[in-house]
């Protein structure tokens, strides 16, 4: 699959946006600060999350993320604190969702607690197994699959064999 360019990349925001997140992404918040809008379009101050990871993809710098009220409430819950100074070293998952903005729905970022413990995948989990096979066929490797689940060496070999048979 070739990489595609989201139309919003042209606007080159100093903040993380839906154009930057192409799949659910786990990141570690290093700290959050209340700071002036870097776009200089407003004099507003935003809760801004900075991340420990420096790149979102190879050669693509990870930008800080403005935390709207909804995402701030989620981080408050994850951290157990209402104070942004306590929002450090938190592992979160960021996804793009359609959110209501005024009268229309737009793509927006949502923060969720990251599931840090991977589930173990076996062939008995038919639906997940089929998704894993499709991911393997699409990517040509088990890297994406193993980023999300644990698998025994035996099951990894079985998945590769089933995919080879399906492509033959």
C-alpha positions in Angstrom: 0.0 0.0 0.0 1.4 3.4 -0.9 1.4 6.2 1.6 -1.2 8.9 0.9 -1.2 12.5 1.9 -4.1 13.9 4.0 -5.3 17.2 2.5 -4.9 18.9 5.9 -1.1 18.4 5.8 -1.0 21.5 3.6 -2.1 23.7 6.5 1.0 22.7 8.5 -0.5 23.1 12.0 2.0 23.3 14.9 -0.3 20.9 16.7 -1.2 17.2 16.3 -4.3 16.8 14.1 -6.5 14.2 12.5 -4.2 14.5 9.5 -1.3 13.1 11.6 -3.0 10.1 13.1 -3.6 7.4 10.5 -4.5 4.6 13.0 -5.0 4.3 16.7 -1.7 5.4 18.2 -0.2 4.8 21.6 1.9 7.7 23.0 3.3 8.7 26.3 2.5 12.2 27.6 5.6 13.6 29.1 3.9 16.7 30.5 1.0 19.1 29.9 1.3 22.9 30.1 -1.1 25.8 29.7 0.3 27.9 26.9 -0.7 30.5 24.3 -2.0 29.4 20.9 1.1 28.8 18.7 -0.9 29.4 15.6 -1.2 33.0 16.7 -4.8 33.1 15.4 -6.1 33.7 18.9 -4.8 34.9 22.2 -6.3 31.8 23.8 -4.4 29.6 26.2 -4.7 25.8 25.8 -3.9 22.7 27.8 -1.1 21.4 25.6 0.3 17.8 25.9 3.9 17.1 25.0 5.0 13.5 24.3 8.0 11.4 25.1 8.1 10.0 21.6 9.9 12.4 19.2 8.5 11.0 15.9 5.0 9.7 14.9 6.6 8.0 11.9 10.1 7.8 10.5 11.2 11.3 9.5 8.0 12.8 10.8 8.2 14.9 14.0 5.5 14.3 16.6 3.8 17.6 17.4 2.2 18.6 20.8 -1.6 18.1 21.1 -4.1 20.7 22.3 -6.4 19.0 24.8 -10.0 20.2 24.5 -12.4 19.9 27.4 -13.4 16.3 26.5 -9.8 15.0 26.2 -8.8 17.0 29.4 -11.5 15.2 31.3 -10.3 11.8 30.1 -6.7 12.6 31.1 -8.0 13.8 34.5 -9.6 10.4 34.9 -6.6 8.5 33.7 -4.2 10.4 36.0 -6.6 10.6 39.0 -5.8 14.4 39.3 -7.5 17.6 38.2 -4.1 19.4 38.0 -2.2 19.4 34.7 1.1 19.4 36.5 0.2 15.8 37.6 -0.5 14.7 34.0 3.0 13.2 33.4 4.2 9.9 32.1 0.8 8.8 31.1 0.4 6.2 28.3 -2.6 7.0 26.2 -4.2 5.9 22.9 -5.1 8.6 20.4 -7.7 8.0 17.7 -9.5 10.0 15.0 -13.3 10.2 15.5 -16.1 12.2 13.9 -17.0 14.8 16.5 -19.7 17.5 16.5 -18.2 21.0 16.1 -20.9 23.6 15.9 -23.5 22.3 13.5 -21.3 19.9 11.6 -19.3 16.8 12.2 -15.5 17.0 11.7 -12.6 14.7 12.3 -11.2 15.2 15.8 -8.7 13.5 18.0 -9.9 11.6 21.1 -7.8 10.3 23.9 -8.4 7.0 25.6 -6.5 5.0 28.3 -3.9 2.8 26.5 -4.3 -0.9 27.0 -0.7 -1.7 27.9 -1.2 -5.4 28.4 -1.5 -7.2 25.1 -4.0 -10.0 24.6 -2.8 -13.4 23.4 -4.1 -14.3 20.0 -4.8 -18.0 19.0 -6.4 -19.5 15.9 -9.5 -20.3 18.2 -10.3 -16.5 18.1 -11.6 -16.8 14.6 -12.6 -13.1 13.9 -9.3 -11.7 15.4 -7.3 -14.5 13.6 -8.8 -13.5 10.3 -8.0 -9.8 10.9 -4.4 -10.8 11.8 -4.1 -12.7 8.6 -5.4 -9.8 6.6 -2.9 -7.5 8.3 -0.1 -9.9 7.6 -1.1 -10.1 3.9 -1.4 -6.3 3.6 1.9 -5.5 5.3 4.0 -8.5 4.3 5.1 -9.0 7.9 3.9 -9.8 11.4 5.1 -6.5 12.8 1.7 -4.7 12.9 0.0 -7.8 14.3 2.6 -8.3 17.1 2.3 -4.6 18.0 -1.2 -5.3 19.2 -1.2 -9.0 20.4 1.1 -11.7 21.7 1.3 -14.9 19.8 3.2 -18.2 20.4 6.0 -19.0 17.9 3.9 -22.0 16.7 0.9 -19.8 16.0 3.0 -17.2 14.2 4.3 -20.0 11.9 0.7 -21.2 11.4 -0.5 -17.7 10.5 2.3 -17.3 8.0 1.5 -20.7 6.4 -2.3 -20.0 6.2 -1.5 -16.6 4.5 0.9 -18.3 2.1 -1.8 -20.8 1.2 -4.4 -18.1 0.8 -2.2 -16.1 -1.6 -1.2 -19.2 -3.6 
